[in-house]
């Protein structure tokens, strides 16, 4: 471990993680040390003890002891959320969902543990966005929702970029295009000034007029 790495971990943290190393091979000791370092980083990034234990394979008692050493209190109870309700409440959350999903796909190119993969994705996400919306647990849940096929990858009808959305989603637009066209005409791209109440407009007045003219011409030709 480098001097810089040593500053990230409290003195004695690794020693207390698992005292049952006697009789193990060098490979086992290296793997145990790697799991311990990943557990420490996950806790520092906000992971609860059950998630840390699940990703690193360390015993729950070991992780709980580590959590108390690093944070100064017991890990909060509760399981990892497994519903997409929170994400779907606004477009900004879904935009951040797709940021971490793209990062996840990028880091999948290299062979790494599940814990290291989550760490790399979340640290990159924190460096990429100015104001993070997702915590580490919410980030992990994004991958889980895709794994169980609650969400799937599709292609945006407007920009042709791949994005993930809930199963059965019919919007056909990625979060960026959805947000953009909330304020822009889908015909010409001019800015729209929607009223506070009522259904949001899709086309500007000129495009609606042009569309009406085309419809009349089409009706005349059919007649």
Secondary structure, 3 states (H helix, E strand, C coil): CCHHHHHHCCCCHHHHHCCCCCCCCHHHHHHHHHHHHHHHHHHHCCCCHHHHHHHHCCCHHHHHHHHHHHHCCCCCCCCCCCCCCCHHHCHHHHHHHHHHHHHHHHHCCCCCCHHHHHHHHHHHHHHHCCCCCCCHHHHHHHHHHHHCCCEEEEECCCCCCEEEEECCCCCCCCHHHHHHCCCECCCCCCECCCCCCCCCCCCCHHHHHHHHHHHHHHHHHHC
